Amino acid sequence: MPIRRLVRHARDAWEVPRDLVLGRYPAFVTGGGLPRGHVPVFVFHSLEPEGFGRKLRYLADNHYVTLSGEEYFRILMGSRTPPERAVLLTFDDGRGSVWSVAHPLMRRLQMKGLVFLVPARIPSRPALGPAWDDVEQGQASAESVLAREKGDGAFLSWEEIAALARGGVFEFHSHTLSHSRIHTGPQVAGFLTPAAQHGYDAMDVPLLHDGGRDLFAGDAPLGTPLLRSEPRTSEALRFFEDPAVRRGCVERVADEGGPGFFSRKDWRRRLRRVLDGRPITGRYERPEEREGAIRRELAEARVAITERTGRPAVHLCFPWHVSGPTARRLAREEGYVTSFCGKVPGVPITLPGGDPHAIARIGEDYVELLPGHGRLDLATVLRRKWARRLERT
């Protein structure tokens, strides 16, 4: 296993005990109760039928109630009393498995959820993809559904979103326009590879400014140097590097096999050698440019989702759970009534009267730690979580 993956797994393994010590998890995670009025917000990403179905059955068997966005907002504002055992299910990125896995299973159990979309990354595909109920009826193979997010179906299409919006299980809100990162300094952090041009990996590639426009990873040339970066919704000022800096690396890759160049064991060293002794020049954006760019991310996402679904997109989820003072202010100015985050220091669960623009969420792994029949313990959940991560490496 590569050293970088080992380091990441070690960091992930330390994260949970650290956050337990810091009080960042609700009491139910370690065997405590769930007082009435405490509404946990769970976040899901990619889904598979067995694990996701097990979590939904646990909620249903123990009489948990899933809320809509409006119901949850009214509870936060104190204008509605939450039902006993209420939860909110949220789904980030608008991933394809919302259609293929989540929708058929949640519809069957009459549950609700919020999906946070990234409009600039959503494709149009006239044909609707197969779903898990098609597998159960013998009309599609399990492999075609389980492989959905590994190819061009990584994200929901606008046609699938329209069909889901009519169905009433999901409502759709904003994960910003492009869920993007930006270069924040001239330090080289890596290079654009074929694997990074597709699916969710492409969202980790910073925007590349070229000829007055921004390129996503799939449109940028292989070998492009990737610099130190942060999410666009952070307070960092963007660094616009001189495009000439990329030329040598891009030409090296093109001249030596294109995608095949990256099968060489020494490809990183070869590209870094191209940059040796060459200063990476450029300029930093002005604060007013930062504000304009973040406002566009927030405003245009709302417009696109509202127009496509016919329902107002008033809830926001910050990409990577990162927001600076500018992004938080602009979210309010652009009409968002809530902003969802990850762990919020000092706020294991956002309670009525809490800050609606800093809503704490907890990962899907912890659903089965809620009070109820068949409740798991934290050690079992963590063993499953880490085993799943190791299987993916």
Protein Blocks (a to p, Z undefined) as FASTA:
>chain_A
ZZklmmmmmmmmmmmmmmmmnopacfklnopacdehiacddddfdddfklmmmmmmmmmm
nopacddfklmmmmmnopaccdehiacdddehiiaklmmmmmmmmmmnopacdddddfkl
pccdfbacddfklmmnopacfklmmmmmmmmmlpacfklmmmmmmnomaccddebjnopa
ddfbfbdfbdcdfklmgcjllmmpccddeehiacdfklpcehiacdddddfklmbdcddd
dfklmmmmmmmmmmnopjmmmmpfklmmmmmmmmgopacedddddfklmmmmmmmmmmmm
mmmmmmmnopacfbdcdehhiacfklmmmmmmnopabdcddddehiabacehiafklccc
ddfklmmmpgcehiacfklmmmmmmmmmmmmZZ
